[in-house]
Amino acid sequence: MTQQFNNPIVDKSFAIIDHEIGDHDLNKFEYEIARRVIHTTADFDFIDLLKFSPDAITQAIEYLPKKRPIITDVTMIERGISTLVNQTFQNPIISAIEQVSSVLPGKTRTETGLLTCFNQYPQAIYVIGNAPTALIALCQELTTSRFKPALIIGCPVGFVSVVDSKEMLANTGIPQIRVEGRKGGSTVASAILNTLLILAYQQNSQ
């Protein structure tokens, strides 16, 4: 990463992470994402839990400079990425949970908001780090929609429906970055998207 986005403490932390991880099977860009997630969480399990479809990072690098929308499931992710969004491409950030005027029958608030966003921005980047119901709803919509998101970042955290939601995402064939198992969360989702912003900015500046 360039000094524009780092500081000496972050660089020292990255050096420690590099030393402790040693050899790995990720490519350069995938490792940049994994390293930043590990820096955010201090959890080295993410080196194995992060899964990337072959076109995921390329899709993000092409999409983000076009200043197109980023949809988040919850406000915490919106806040976690807003600084770097403003420093790079100024993409609109839309928090699904804030788009709800009334909850759909049988749906959660976040699920309702996500469906509302998909109806308006089906080809956006979707960043889901909290609500497995939102990820499930998105995956179900994809079975009948002729539009596809540019990228889905799927890393809800917890015990209920979390693993199932990620398995559904894995089977969609959509460009994706996901965290397998129960781990994840808004900070992880924010770290992934922030790294993609940095990578896109660096590629766009060359």
BAMIZA-804380 format. One line per field, with one value per residue: z, y, x of N, C-alpha, C, O, CB in turn; residue number from 0; chain; residue in three letters. Coordinates in steps of 0.2 Angstrom, whole numbers, plus 2048, in hexadecimal, padded with zeros to 3 digits. Glycine has a CB too. Layout:
% BAMIZA-804380
n.up <- Z_...
n.north <- Y_...
n.east <- X_...
ca.up <- Z_...
ca.north <- Y_...
ca.east <- X_...
c.up <- Z_...
c.north <- Y_...
c.east <- X_...
o.up <- Z_...
o.north <- Y_...
o.east <- X_...
cb.up <- Z_...
cb.north <- Y_...
cb.east <- X_...
n <- NUM_...
chain <- A_...
res <- Ala_...
//
This chain:
% BAMIZA-804380
n.up <- 800_7FD_805_806_80B_816_826_831_83C_837_82D_834_83B_830_82C_836_835_828_82B_834_82D_822_814_808_7FF_7F8_7EB_7E6_7E8_7EF_7FA_800_804_80D_817_81B_821_82B_832_837_83F_847_845_83F_839_82E_822_81D_81D_814_804_7F3_7E3_7D2_7CB_7D3_7DA_7CF_7C9_7D3_7D2_7C6_7C7_7D2_7CF_7C7_7CE_7D2_7DC_7ED_7F6_807_814_821_82C_832_82A_820_826_829_81D_817_818_810_804_801_800_7F4_7E8_7EA_7EA_7EB_7FA_801_80E_811_81C_81F_815_818_819_81D_823_81A_819_823_822_827_82D_827_81C_815_811_80A_7FF_7F9_7F5_7EC_7E2_7DD_7DA_7D3_7CE_7D5_7E1_7EF_800_80D_81E_829_82A_827_822_819_80F_80B_806_7FB_7F3_7F0_7E8_7DD_7D6_7CD_7C7_7B9_7BA_7C1_7D0_7D0_7D9_7E8_7F9_805_815_822_834_841_848_843_835_82E_828_81F_817_811_80A_800_7F9_7F4_7EA_7E0_7D6_7D4_7D3_7E1_7F2_800_811_818_823_835_838_835_832_834_835_82E_822_81E_81E_813_808_809_806_7F9_7F3_7F5_7ED_7E0_7DF_7DE_7D3_7CA_7CA_7C3
n.north <- 7FA_80C_81A_824_81E_817_816_818_80F_806_801_7FA_7F1_7E9_7E4_7DB_7D3_7CD_7C6_7BC_7B5_7B0_7A5_7A4_7A1_7AB_7B7_7C7_7D2_7CC_7C9_7D5_7D9_7CF_7D1_7DE_7DC_7D3_7DC_7E4_7DC_7D4_7C6_7B8_7AE_7B2_7B2_7A5_7A5_7AE_7AF_7B1_7B4_7B1_7BD_7C7_7D2_7D9_7DD_7E6_7F0_7F5_7FA_803_810_816_81D_817_810_80A_7FE_7FB_7EF_7F4_803_804_7FF_808_814_80F_80E_81B_825_821_81F_82D_832_82C_828_82D_826_823_81E_813_80E_800_7FD_80A_80D_809_80B_805_7F4_7E5_7D8_7CA_7CC_7D2_7E2_7E6_7DD_7E1_7EE_7EB_7E4_7EF_7F7_7EF_7EF_7FC_7FD_7F2_7EE_7F2_7F3_7E8_7E8_7DE_7DB_7D8_7D4_7C4_7C1_7CB_7C8_7BC_7BF_7C7_7BE_7B5_7BE_7BF_7B3_7B5_7C1_7CB_7D4_7D6_7D8_7E2_7DD_7D3_7D5_7CA_7C7_7C5_7C3_7B7_7AB_7A6_7A2_7A6_79F_798_7A3_7A7_79B_79B_7A7_7A3_79A_7A2_7A7_7B4_7C1_7C2_7C5_7BC_7B7_7A8_79D_7A1_7AD_7BF_7CF_7E0_7E8_7E0_7DF_7ED_7EF_7E7_7ED_7FA_7F7_7F3_7FF_806_7FE_800_80E_80F_808_80F_81B_819
n.east <- 804_802_80A_800_7F5_7F8_801_80F_80C_803_80A_814_80D_808_814_816_80C_80E_81A_815_80C_813_816_809_7FA_7F3_7F0_7F9_7F0_7E5_7EB_7EE_7E2_7DE_7E8_7E5_7D9_7DD_7E5_7DB_7D4_7DC_7DC_7E2_7DC_7D5_7DD_7DB_7CD_7C8_7C1_7C2_7BA_7C0_7BF_7BC_7C4_7C9_7BD_7B8_7C3_7C1_7B4_7B2_7B9_7B0_7A7_79B_78D_78F_789_784_780_77E_77F_78B_796_795_79A_7A6_7AD_7AC_7B5_7C1_7BA_7B7_7C3_7C8_7BE_7B2_7A5_794_78D_782_778_76F_767_762_759_74C_73B_730_72F_730_723_728_735_745_74B_757_758_74D_751_75C_756_74F_759_75F_756_757_765_76B_777_782_790_78F_790_790_790_78A_77D_776_76A_768_771_76D_760_765_76C_761_75A_762_760_755_757_75C_766_777_781_790_799_799_79C_79D_79B_794_792_791_785_778_772_77D_788_780_77C_788_78B_781_785_791_78D_787_78E_792_79D_7A7_7AD_7AF_7AD_7B0_7A6_7A2_7A8_7AB_7A3_7A0_7AB_7B4_7AF_7B0_7BD_7C1_7BA_7C1_7CE_7CC_7C9_7D5_7DD_7D7_7D8_7E6_7E9_7E2_7EA_7F5
ca.up <- 800_7FD_80B_806_80E_81C_82B_834_841_833_829_838_83C_82A_82C_83B_832_823_82E_838_828_81E_80E_808_7F8_7F5_7E6_7E9_7EA_7F4_801_802_807_813_81B_81F_826_831_836_83A_844_84B_845_83A_835_828_81D_81A_81C_80E_7FE_7ED_7DD_7CE_7C8_7D8_7DB_7C8_7C8_7D7_7D0_7C0_7C9_7D7_7CC_7C3_7D3_7D3_7E3_7F1_7FB_80D_818_827_82C_835_824_81C_82A_829_816_814_818_80A_7FE_800_7FE_7EE_7E2_7EC_7E8_7EF_7FF_803_813_810_821_81F_810_819_81C_820_822_816_81D_824_820_82C_82A_822_816_811_80E_804_7F9_7F7_7F2_7E6_7DD_7DA_7D8_7D3_7CB_7DA_7E6_7F5_805_812_823_830_82A_823_81F_813_80A_808_801_7F5_7EF_7ED_7E2_7D7_7D2_7C8_7C4_7B3_7BC_7C6_7D3_7CE_7DE_7EE_7FE_80A_81C_828_839_846_848_840_82D_82B_824_819_812_80D_805_7FB_7F5_7F0_7E5_7DC_7D0_7D3_7D5_7E8_7F7_806_817_81A_82A_839_839_830_836_831_834_829_81B_81D_81C_80C_803_809_802_7F2_7F2_7F4_7E7_7DB_7DE_7DC_7CC_7C6_7CA_7C0
ca.north <- 800_812_81E_828_81A_814_81A_813_80A_801_7FD_7F6_7EB_7E5_7E0_7D6_7CE_7CA_7C1_7B7_7B1_7AD_7A3_7A3_79F_7B0_7BB_7CD_7D6_7C8_7C9_7DC_7D9_7CB_7D5_7E4_7D9_7D0_7E1_7E7_7D7_7D0_7BF_7B5_7A9_7B5_7B0_7A0_7A5_7B3_7AC_7B5_7B2_7B3_7C4_7CC_7D8_7DD_7E1_7EC_7F5_7F8_7FD_809_817_819_820_814_80F_805_7FC_7F7_7ED_7F8_809_804_7FE_80F_818_80C_80F_821_829_81F_821_834_833_829_829_830_822_823_818_812_809_7FD_7FE_810_80E_806_80F_7FF_7EE_7E1_7D2_7C4_7CE_7D7_7E9_7E6_7DA_7E6_7F3_7E8_7E3_7F6_7FA_7EB_7F1_802_7FD_7EB_7ED_7F5_7EF_7E7_7E6_7DB_7D9_7D8_7D0_7BF_7C1_7CF_7C4_7B6_7C3_7C9_7B7_7B3_7C2_7BE_7AD_7B7_7C8_7CB_7D8_7D3_7DC_7E2_7D9_7D2_7D3_7C6_7C5_7C5_7BF_7B5_7A4_7A5_7A3_7AA_79A_797_7A8_7A7_796_79E_7AC_79F_797_7A6_7A8_7BB_7C3_7C2_7C4_7BA_7B4_7A2_79B_7A6_7B4_7C4_7D5_7E7_7EA_7DC_7E2_7F4_7EE_7E4_7F2_7FF_7F4_7F3_806_808_7FB_803_814_80E_806_815_820_817
ca.east <- 800_806_809_7FA_7EF_7FB_805_814_80A_800_810_818_808_808_81A_815_807_812_81F_812_809_818_813_802_7F8_7EF_7F4_7FB_7EA_7E1_7EF_7ED_7DB_7DF_7ED_7E2_7D4_7E0_7E7_7D5_7D1_7E1_7DA_7E6_7D8_7D2_7E1_7D8_7C6_7C6_7C0_7C2_7B9_7C6_7BE_7B9_7C8_7C9_7B6_7B8_7C7_7BD_7AD_7B3_7BB_7AA_7A3_795_78B_791_783_786_77A_77D_782_792_79A_795_79E_7AD_7B0_7AA_7BC_7C4_7B6_7B7_7CA_7C9_7BA_7AB_7A0_78E_78C_77B_777_769_762_75F_754_746_736_72C_732_72C_721_72C_73C_749_74C_75D_756_748_755_760_752_74D_75F_760_751_759_76C_76D_77E_786_794_78B_794_78C_795_787_776_776_763_768_775_768_75C_768_76D_75B_758_766_75D_750_759_761_76C_77B_785_797_79D_796_7A1_798_79E_790_795_78C_783_772_771_783_78B_77C_77C_78E_78B_77D_789_796_78A_784_793_793_7A4_7A6_7B2_7AB_7B0_7AC_7A5_79E_7AB_7A9_7A1_7A0_7B2_7B8_7AC_7B2_7C5_7C1_7B9_7C6_7D4_7CA_7C9_7DC_7E0_7D4_7DC_7ED_7E9_7E0_7EF_7FB
c.up <- 800_804_80C_80A_815_821_82E_838_83C_82F_82E_83A_836_829_830_838_82C_826_831_832_824_817_80E_800_7F4_7F0_7EA_7EC_7EF_7FB_804_806_80E_818_81F_823_82C_836_83A_840_849_84B_83E_836_82F_821_819_819_816_808_7F8_7E7_7D8_7CC_7CD_7D9_7D4_7C7_7CD_7D5_7CA_7C2_7CD_7D4_7C8_7C7_7D3_7DA_7E6_7F6_801_811_81E_827_82E_82F_820_820_829_822_814_813_811_804_7FC_7FE_7F7_7E9_7E4_7EA_7ED_7F4_801_808_812_816_822_81A_811_81C_820_81E_81F_81A_81D_822_826_829_825_81C_812_80E_809_7FE_7F5_7F3_7EB_7E0_7D9_7D7_7D7_7D1_7CF_7DD_7EC_7FA_80B_818_829_82F_825_81F_818_80D_807_804_7FB_7F0_7EC_7E7_7DC_7D3_7CC_7C5_7BE_7B4_7C1_7C9_7D0_7D3_7E5_7F3_804_810_822_82D_83E_845_845_839_82A_826_81E_814_80E_808_7FF_7F6_7F1_7EA_7E0_7D5_7CF_7D6_7DD_7EC_7FD_80B_819_821_82E_839_833_834_832_830_82F_822_819_81B_815_807_803_806_7FB_7EF_7F0_7EE_7E1_7DA_7DC_7D5_7C7_7C5_7C6_7B9
c.north <- 806_815_822_825_817_819_815_80E_804_7FD_7F8_7F0_7E7_7E1_7DA_7D0_7CA_7C4_7BB_7B2_7AD_7AB_7A2_7A2_7A5_7B4_7C2_7D1_7D2_7C9_7D0_7DC_7D5_7CE_7DA_7E1_7D6_7D6_7E4_7E3_7D4_7C9_7BC_7B0_7AB_7B3_7AA_7A0_7AA_7AF_7B1_7B2_7B5_7BB_7C9_7D3_7DC_7E0_7E7_7F2_7F9_7FD_804_810_81A_81C_81E_812_809_804_7F8_7F5_7F1_7FE_809_803_805_813_815_80D_816_826_827_820_829_836_831_82B_82C_82C_823_81D_818_80C_806_7FE_805_812_80B_80B_80A_7F9_7E9_7DB_7CD_7C6_7D2_7DE_7EA_7E3_7DE_7EB_7F1_7E7_7EA_7F8_7F6_7ED_7F7_802_7F6_7E9_7F0_7F0_7EE_7E4_7E4_7D8_7D8_7D3_7CA_7BE_7C6_7CC_7BF_7BA_7C5_7C3_7B5_7B7_7C1_7B8_7AF_7BE_7C7_7D0_7D5_7D8_7DC_7DD_7D9_7D1_7D0_7C4_7C6_7C1_7BD_7AD_7A2_7A7_7A5_7A5_799_79C_7A8_7A1_798_7A2_7A8_79C_79B_7A7_7AF_7BC_7C5_7C2_7C2_7B7_7AE_7A1_7A1_7AD_7B9_7CB_7DB_7E9_7E7_7DF_7E9_7F3_7EB_7EA_7F8_7FD_7F5_7FA_808_805_7FE_80A_814_80C_80B_81B_81F_819
c.east <- 804_805_803_7F5_7F2_7FE_80A_812_807_805_813_813_808_80E_81A_811_80A_817_81B_80E_80E_815_80C_800_7F4_7F4_7F5_7F5_7E6_7E5_7EE_7E7_7DC_7E3_7E9_7DC_7D7_7E3_7E1_7D3_7D6_7E0_7DD_7E2_7D5_7D7_7DE_7D0_7C4_7C6_7BF_7C0_7BE_7C5_7BC_7BD_7C8_7C2_7B6_7BD_7C4_7B7_7AE_7B5_7B5_7A6_79C_793_78E_78B_786_780_779_781_78A_797_79A_79A_7A5_7B1_7B0_7B1_7BF_7C0_7B7_7BE_7CC_7C4_7B3_7A5_79A_78E_785_77A_770_764_75F_75A_74D_741_731_72F_72D_729_726_733_73F_749_752_75B_752_74C_759_75C_750_753_761_75C_753_760_76E_774_783_78B_790_790_790_790_791_781_776_76F_764_76C_771_763_75F_769_767_758_75C_764_758_752_75D_767_770_780_78C_79B_799_79C_79C_79C_79A_793_78F_78B_77D_772_777_786_787_77C_782_78E_787_781_78E_793_786_788_794_79A_7A3_7AD_7AE_7B0_7AD_7AC_7A2_7A1_7A9_7A8_7A2_7A7_7B6_7B5_7AF_7BA_7C5_7C0_7BE_7CC_7D2_7CB_7D0_7DF_7DD_7D7_7E3_7EE_7E7_7E5_7F5_7FB
o.up <- 802_808_811_80E_818_81F_82D_838_83E_82F_82B_83A_837_827_82F_839_82C_823_830_834_823_814_813_7FC_7EF_7F0_7EF_7F2_7F4_800_80A_80C_813_81E_825_828_831_83C_840_845_84E_84F_839_831_82A_81C_813_814_814_806_7F9_7E5_7D9_7CB_7CB_7D8_7D5_7C5_7CA_7D5_7C9_7BF_7CB_7D6_7C7_7C5_7D5_7DE_7E3_7FA_800_810_820_823_82C_82F_81E_81C_829_822_80F_80F_80E_7FF_7F6_7FA_7F4_7E5_7DF_7E8_7F3_7F1_804_806_813_814_825_819_80D_821_825_819_820_81F_818_822_82A_823_820_816_80C_808_804_7F8_7EF_7ED_7E6_7DA_7D3_7D2_7DB_7D2_7CD_7DC_7EF_7F9_80F_817_82E_834_81F_819_813_807_801_7FE_7F5_7EA_7E6_7E2_7D6_7CD_7C8_7C0_7BE_7B0_7C6_7C6_7CE_7D1_7E6_7F2_807_810_827_82C_83E_843_843_837_824_821_818_80E_808_803_7F9_7F0_7EB_7E5_7DB_7D0_7CA_7DA_7DF_7EA_7FF_80A_81B_825_82B_83B_82E_839_82C_82B_82C_81E_813_816_811_802_7FE_802_7F7_7EA_7EC_7EA_7DC_7D4_7D8_7D1_7C2_7C0_7C5_7B5
o.north <- 806_814_824_828_814_81F_80F_808_7FE_7F7_7F3_7EA_7E1_7DB_7D5_7CA_7C4_7BF_7B6_7AC_7A7_7AF_7A1_7A3_7A4_7B4_7C3_7D3_7D6_7CA_7D1_7DF_7D7_7CE_7DB_7E4_7D7_7D6_7E7_7E5_7D1_7C5_7BE_7AD_7A8_7B4_7A9_79D_7A9_7AB_7B6_7AD_7BA_7BE_7CF_7D8_7E2_7E6_7EC_7F8_7FF_802_809_815_820_81F_821_812_804_808_7F3_7F8_7F2_7FF_80D_806_807_817_819_80D_818_829_82C_822_82A_83B_832_830_82D_82F_824_818_81D_807_80A_7FF_805_817_80B_80E_80C_7F7_7E9_7D9_7CA_7C1_7D5_7DF_7ED_7E5_7DE_7ED_7F4_7E9_7EA_7FB_7F8_7ED_7F9_805_7F4_7E4_7F1_7EA_7F3_7E0_7E8_7D3_7D6_7CF_7CC_7BC_7C4_7CD_7BE_7B7_7C4_7C3_7B2_7B5_7C2_7B7_7AC_7C0_7C3_7D0_7D1_7DD_7D7_7DA_7DD_7CC_7D4_7BF_7C9_7BC_7C0_7A9_79C_7AD_7A7_7A7_798_79B_7AA_7A2_796_7A2_7A9_79B_799_7A9_7B1_7B9_7C9_7BE_7C6_7B5_7AE_7A4_7A5_7B1_7B7_7CC_7DB_7EC_7E9_7DF_7EA_7F7_7ED_7EA_7FB_801_7F7_7FC_80C_808_7FF_80C_818_80F_80C_81F_823_818
o.east <- 80A_800_801_7F1_7EE_7FF_809_814_808_805_815_815_808_80E_81C_812_80A_817_81D_80E_80D_812_809_804_7F1_7FA_7F3_7F5_7E3_7E1_7EE_7E7_7D9_7E1_7EA_7DB_7D4_7E2_7E2_7D0_7D4_7E1_7DB_7E4_7D4_7D4_7DF_7CD_7BE_7CB_7BA_7C3_7C1_7CA_7BB_7BA_7C8_7C2_7B3_7BB_7C6_7B6_7AB_7B2_7B5_7A0_797_798_790_78A_789_77A_773_786_78E_79D_7A0_79E_7AA_7B7_7B3_7B1_7C1_7C3_7B8_7BF_7D1_7C5_7AF_7A0_79B_78F_783_77C_76B_75E_75A_758_749_742_72E_731_727_72D_728_738_73B_748_751_75D_752_74B_75A_75F_750_753_762_75E_752_762_772_776_789_78A_78E_794_78D_794_794_780_776_76F_761_76B_771_762_75C_768_767_756_759_765_757_74F_762_76B_76E_782_78E_7A0_795_7A0_798_7A0_79D_796_78A_78F_77C_772_778_788_789_77C_782_791_788_780_78F_797_783_785_797_79C_79F_7B2_7A9_7B5_7A7_7AF_79E_79E_7A7_7AB_7A5_7A9_7BA_7B9_7B1_7BC_7CA_7C4_7C0_7CF_7D7_7CD_7D2_7E2_7E1_7D9_7E5_7F2_7E9_7E4_7F9_800
cb.up <- 806_7F7_80C_7FF_80A_81A_830_838_846_82E_826_83F_83D_823_82E_842_82F_81F_834_83D_823_821_80C_80A_7F8_7FA_7E0_7E4_7E4_7F2_800_7FD_803_811_818_819_822_82F_832_835_840_852_845_83C_83A_828_81F_81E_822_80E_7FE_7EC_7DA_7C8_7C2_7DF_7DD_7C2_7CA_7DE_7CE_7BB_7CD_7DC_7C8_7BF_7D1_7CE_7E3_7F5_7F7_812_81A_82E_831_83A_820_81C_831_82A_811_819_81E_80A_7FF_807_803_7EF_7DF_7EA_7E8_7EB_805_7FC_81A_80E_828_81F_80A_81E_817_81E_829_810_81B_81F_81A_82E_830_826_818_816_814_807_7FB_7FC_7F6_7E7_7E0_7E0_7DD_7CE_7C4_7DF_7E7_7F4_807_810_824_832_828_826_823_815_80D_80E_805_7F6_7F4_7F2_7E4_7D9_7D7_7CB_7C9_7AD_7BE_7C3_7DB_7CE_7E0_7EE_801_806_81C_827_83D_845_850_844_82C_831_828_81C_816_812_808_7FE_7FA_7F5_7E8_7DF_7CA_7D7_7D2_7EA_7F8_804_81D_817_82E_83F_839_82C_83C_834_83B_82A_81C_823_821_80B_805_811_804_7F1_7F7_7FB_7E7_7DB_7E5_7E0_7CB_7C9_7D1_7C0
cb.north <- 800_816_822_829_816_80F_81E_817_80C_805_802_7F9_7EE_7EA_7E4_7D8_7D1_7CF_7C5_7BA_7B6_7A6_79C_7AA_799_7B5_7BC_7D1_7D7_7C1_7C7_7E1_7D6_7C4_7D7_7E8_7D3_7CC_7E7_7E8_7D2_7D3_7BF_7B2_7A7_7BC_7AE_79A_7A8_7B9_7A6_7B9_7B3_7AF_7C3_7C9_7D6_7D8_7DC_7EA_7F2_7F3_7F8_807_816_813_828_80E_80F_806_7F8_7FC_7E6_7F4_80E_7FE_7F9_812_818_805_80B_825_828_818_820_838_830_822_822_837_81A_824_819_811_80C_7F5_7FC_815_80B_800_813_800_7EA_7DE_7D0_7BF_7D2_7D4_7EE_7E3_7D3_7E9_7F7_7E2_7DF_7FA_7F9_7E4_7F2_807_801_7E7_7EF_7F9_7F1_7E1_7EC_7D6_7DE_7DE_7D5_7B8_7C4_7D6_7C1_7B3_7C9_7CC_7B2_7B3_7CA_7BC_7A8_7B8_7CC_7CE_7DF_7CD_7DB_7E9_7DD_7CD_7D9_7C0_7C8_7C4_7C4_7B8_7A2_7A8_7A7_7AB_794_796_7AF_7A6_790_7A1_7B1_79A_792_7AD_7A5_7BF_7C9_7BD_7CA_7B5_7B9_79C_79A_7A3_7B3_7C3_7D5_7EC_7EA_7D5_7E2_7F8_7E9_7DE_7F5_801_7ED_7F0_80B_805_7F4_804_818_809_800_818_822_80F
cb.east <- 7FB_803_810_7F7_7EC_800_800_819_805_7FB_815_819_801_808_820_812_801_816_823_80D_804_81A_817_7FE_7F3_7ED_7F0_7FF_7E5_7E1_7F6_7ED_7D6_7E2_7F3_7DF_7D0_7E6_7EA_7D0_7CD_7E2_7D2_7EC_7D2_7D2_7E8_7D9_7C3_7CB_7BB_7C8_7B2_7C6_7B9_7B9_7CF_7CA_7B0_7BA_7CE_7BB_7A9_7B8_7C1_7A7_7A3_794_784_798_77D_78A_77B_77F_77F_793_798_78E_79C_7AD_7AD_7A5_7C0_7C7_7AE_7B6_7CF_7C9_7B9_7AB_7A1_787_792_776_778_76A_766_765_757_747_732_724_734_730_71A_72A_73D_750_74D_763_752_743_759_763_74C_74C_765_760_74A_759_770_768_77F_782_79B_786_799_787_79A_784_771_777_75E_76C_77C_765_759_76F_770_755_759_76D_75A_74A_75C_75D_769_780_785_79A_7A4_791_7A5_795_7A5_789_799_785_783_76C_76B_787_78D_775_77B_794_788_777_78C_799_784_783_790_78D_7A7_7A2_7B6_7A6_7B1_7B0_7AC_79D_7B3_7A4_7A5_79C_7B6_7B6_7A4_7B2_7C8_7BC_7B2_7C7_7D6_7C4_7C6_7E0_7DE_7CD_7DB_7F1_7E4_7D9_7F1_7FC
n <- 0_1_2_3_4_5_6_7_8_9_10_11_12_13_14_15_16_17_18_19_20_21_22_23_24_25_26_27_28_29_30_31_32_33_34_35_36_37_38_39_40_41_42_43_44_45_46_47_48_49_50_51_52_53_54_55_56_57_58_59_60_61_62_63_64_65_66_67_68_69_70_71_72_73_74_75_76_77_78_79_80_81_82_83_84_85_86_87_88_89_90_91_92_93_94_95_96_97_98_99_100_101_102_103_104_105_106_107_108_109_110_111_112_113_114_115_116_117_118_119_120_121_122_123_124_125_126_127_128_129_130_131_132_133_134_135_136_137_138_139_140_141_142_143_144_145_146_147_148_149_150_151_152_153_154_155_156_157_158_159_160_161_162_163_164_165_166_167_168_169_170_171_172_173_174_175_176_177_178_179_180_181_182_183_184_185_186_187_188_189_190_191_192_193_194_195_196_197_198_199_200_201_202_203_204_205
chain <- A_A_A_A_A_A_A_A_A_A_A_A_A_A_A_A_A_A_A_A_A_A_A_A_A_A_A_A_A_A_A_A_A_A_A_A_A_A_A_A_A_A_A_A_A_A_A_A_A_A_A_A_A_A_A_A_A_A_A_A_A_A_A_A_A_A_A_A_A_A_A_A_A_A_A_A_A_A_A_A_A_A_A_A_A_A_A_A_A_A_A_A_A_A_A_A_A_A_A_A_A_A_A_A_A_A_A_A_A_A_A_A_A_A_A_A_A_A_A_A_A_A_A_A_A_A_A_A_A_A_A_A_A_A_A_A_A_A_A_A_A_A_A_A_A_A_A_A_A_A_A_A_A_A_A_A_A_A_A_A_A_A_A_A_A_A_A_A_A_A_A_A_A_A_A_A_A_A_A_A_A_A_A_A_A_A_A_A_A_A_A_A_A_A_A_A_A_A_A_A_A_A_A_A_A_A
res <- Met_Thr_Gln_Gln_Phe_Asn_Asn_Pro_Ile_Val_Asp_Lys_Ser_Phe_Ala_Ile_Ile_Asp_His_Glu_Ile_Gly_Asp_His_Asp_Leu_Asn_Lys_Phe_Glu_Tyr_Glu_Ile_Ala_Arg_Arg_Val_Ile_His_Thr_Thr_Ala_Asp_Phe_Asp_Phe_Ile_Asp_Leu_Leu_Lys_Phe_Ser_Pro_Asp_Ala_Ile_Thr_Gln_Ala_Ile_Glu_Tyr_Leu_Pro_Lys_Lys_Arg_Pro_Ile_Ile_Thr_Asp_Val_Thr_Met_Ile_Glu_Arg_Gly_Ile_Ser_Thr_Leu_Val_Asn_Gln_Thr_Phe_Gln_Asn_Pro_Ile_Ile_Ser_Ala_Ile_Glu_Gln_Val_Ser_Ser_Val_Leu_Pro_Gly_Lys_Thr_Arg_Thr_Glu_Thr_Gly_Leu_Leu_Thr_Cys_Phe_Asn_Gln_Tyr_Pro_Gln_Ala_Ile_Tyr_Val_Ile_Gly_Asn_Ala_Pro_Thr_Ala_Leu_Ile_Ala_Leu_Cys_Gln_Glu_Leu_Thr_Thr_Ser_Arg_Phe_Lys_Pro_Ala_Leu_Ile_Ile_Gly_Cys_Pro_Val_Gly_Phe_Val_Ser_Val_Val_Asp_Ser_Lys_Glu_Met_Leu_Ala_Asn_Thr_Gly_Ile_Pro_Gln_Ile_Arg_Val_Glu_Gly_Arg_Lys_Gly_Gly_Ser_Thr_Val_Ala_Ser_Ala_Ile_Leu_Asn_Thr_Leu_Leu_Ile_Leu_Ala_Tyr_Gln_Gln_Asn_Ser_Gln
//
